Amino acid sequence: MYRVGVLVSVALLILVSSIYTLSYANPIPVPTIIMPNEYISILFRESGGRYYADVYGVYPFENVGYKSITMYYPIPNNSLVTVWIDGKLIEWKYTDETYHTVIGDYKMISWTIENPPEEFTIKVQYSHELEIRDGSILFLYALGTGKYLEYYAKQTVAYINISSTFSVNTYRVCFDNELNKSIDLSGKPIFDKIVVKSRVFRPLTKDLVIRIEPSELGKDIIFKTDKKVYSPGEPIKIMLYNNMESSIYLPNSAPWGIKDAAGFTIYSPISLQVVTEVKPGEVKVWIWDQRDNMGNYVGPGIYYAYIEILDPRKTLYTSFEITTLSPPTYPVKISGIEGELDIKVYPDKVRLNYKGLVNPYQKNLKPLSNILFEYNITTEDNTSKISFIMNIRLDSSECKRLPINKMHAYYSYLNGSGEGFIKAFFNATEDFPLNNMTIMVANLYNATLNATDIDISFSIYFSISHMTQDQVNEIEYIVTMINNPIFQDKIKNEIYKESRGTIELRYIKDFTFDRESGLLSGSAGLRIYNLAIGNLTILPYGYSEEFKKYLTYVDVSELYMFYNVTEYVKLKSLNATLDYDSSLCTLNISGDIEVEGDINKYVNMVKNSMSIINIPSYHNLNLHDIFSNIAEETYRDLYIDVSNSYALIKYPVDGRILINIGGIYVTYLPDPEKTYDVIKDILYSSKDSMSSNFKVVLTGGSSSKLDVALSHSSLGVVKGVTLTKSNITMIPKLELVIGPNKYGIADYKIISRNISIDGRVFRLTLATNSTIDEVKSLEDGVIIKVSGRPGLIGALNITISKPEGVSKDNVKVYVDNEEVDAIITEVGNQLNIYVEYMHSTHVITIKWSRPINYLTYIALILVAVAIVIGIILYRRRVT
């Protein structure tokens, strides 16, 4: 498409005031340049009950030789806009011009390109909230900017991809007010492509208008990714949360997949073909490593995760973007072990969150050029779920030395049985003559025998061209030996003898070797007695030379010993994935584990059975000195709760290790109310070695009954205080002030809003541990939309001035349109309303009614009767 107008930098100042008379385009270039096509991607998404559009436009241009080009671009009001030229950000500004559309005027932004190349590409991305008119979502893209042009091109072509992350009932496309198509999607998301061509020697003069009627499907089941934007190669966490009161059922263990922006399935995982139950409140987590079904990394763009649900039968979608931009660097610029330690103090415990950068003790970490480790634990009803991700980027020189090209491994375990595989591709050499291999493994626990049966099958392709004839003959000889029944019996006896009767070789079969293709294959079965994979135990070790040889990678001065750990947790399920790609020098390991048992008891037994031999100094920060004043029995008396904790460890970040860990609760078991005093002693003992950049943020927390604040003679009573090396000496006199929690909500935050009802402004005070997504008024009440982390209890305490004539007896509370028993009280002219719910996304509706004033009605009736009687008497008198 040719978007036209002639302007050189000398004439720019003269013509800028009348720019609209020259040309407008999408973008609108001045002077004349050539844009034969445009490529538009439109994504509709829902967030917090509101609907948004993300528009991404790609506009390739040819410059006919001008040195300065100004472009205009129409956008909706309140848009977030980013503009690139050839991948580099450029600045834009608002103008006084407007673009007229059938739904209202759009604003115009502009940017100027100095010394543009002969060919360049403009990319524009903007997002804005969508308007709802007549029950439908309304969207307009300014496609018809050609009506402003002096036009020269033979034809204009626009390629448009349209999609949605939510389910849709009806979807209508118009050009201005002219209907193009109307589709009944019956609860499916939008996947549509439109190619718009102008008439010959005519521009596009009509805007694209879309109306959408969203469906209510999926509100009871939450399907989403942990983020909306990912960097290339970054693991993508996909989560399914059952927010229904009954179980839902999946057709297999991983009935999800990934579609590209065009709606084509590019990845579907290997899964166990068993119907899988997801109980109310349960969360399922899967990880996608950004590879397609061929094992190749996908490129930047918009993608969709989908999941098939068997009962109730439906398909849910969620969208995300893989960007070309690098992830933001962490803003912490410190050295040594420094950062911020957040301590929230409760009457009987403290909660710890820490984020900082650490200089690595081991100097030679070059082979591991990038490491990322992340875990998240959630615990409910004696069951803990642990999700983990580890990404390791090797140094390029190390990649070249390794013979492995690609490797993919997966293992899944559920209630006593498991299965998995390893696939690896190699760079065959004479020293390592392998092309690829596949190993399949399955295990099943036999409760009667108290043993686990393990079945293994494999196929290995040797590179015959890299092998000598002697090597080929040797493999054939080994295969012949293994297939000999007498030799198999000998192997069985040796294994049984060496394992002292704990391992039994059940079978060896199907061992073959094809010297033409180089394929070696076979299978074997083992039985391991007294092994229940679900029972995890740490064996007792002492400080001995035998143990030390297994820790050669650790400086002996850093050695930790474990002993006397007898507790175990039962493994309920495990899903783990490993990927290695030599072209990217990356090793990715991810998965999720579900265990039954007291994970905190397990963690604390490990902690209490740990002896510190020695801890070295870290760059003038002597950890041994920090901990020297902490008696060994003291730290053993600290009970650590990791039930809902998380951690992120990343290296390198500015050459250091980033540590971000939180959600850990600590209690001093001999006297929980002394927990704060113990923490104060630990902090005060480290005052001399504390870095000037290290800081501690102390904040008072709250339980449902008690509220905590801090008090100091120089500060008075405060909710929190920040301690650094300069003022850490004040901590011994920083005391707790504990009072009643008038809101009845642990860790509440206060939010105030003004709402208008019947022309009167009401002050609404909300105390809650939820996120307030929306507050709006009704004629007879108020609606509050809340959200929070699934699986946790949410609460909302509302204080509002009583509307005239309303008492607590006239107030009803609904959660998602279902009436609930809320606690409603009156204090003076205030109404106080308390309601609880399980965290997810909910709509809290409060409605009131005014009592009928019967005396008024009686008085009106009496007046009416009196008037009627008066009229009758008057008529009689006249007659």
Helices and strands as residue ranges (DSSP letters): E 2-3, H 9-15, G 16-21, E 28-30, E 33-34, E 37-47, E 50-63, E 68-75, E 80-85, E 88-89, E 93-99, E 106-114, E 119-129, E 131-133, E 136-141, G 145-148, E 157-164, E 168-175, E 178-188, E 191-197, E 208-214, E 221-225, E 229-230, E 236-242, E 248-250, E 256-259, E 265-267, E 276-278, E 283-288, E 301-309, E 314-322, E 338-345, E 350-358, E 368-380, E 383-394, H 396-401, E 404-414, E 417-426, E 434-446, E 451-462, G 464-466, H 469-482, H 485-498, E 503-514, E 519-529, E 535-536, H 545-548, G 549-551, G 556-558, E 560-562, E 569-581, E 586-596, H 599-608, E 610-612, E 617-618, E 621-622, H 623-628, H 632-636, E 638-641, E 646-653, E 656-668, G 672-674, H 675-685, E 695-700, E 706-712, E 716-718, E 720-723, G 728-733, E 735-740, E 749-757, E 760-768, E 771-778, E 781-787, E 793-801, G 808-810, E 811-815, E 818-820, E 823-827, E 830-838, E 842-848, H 854-878
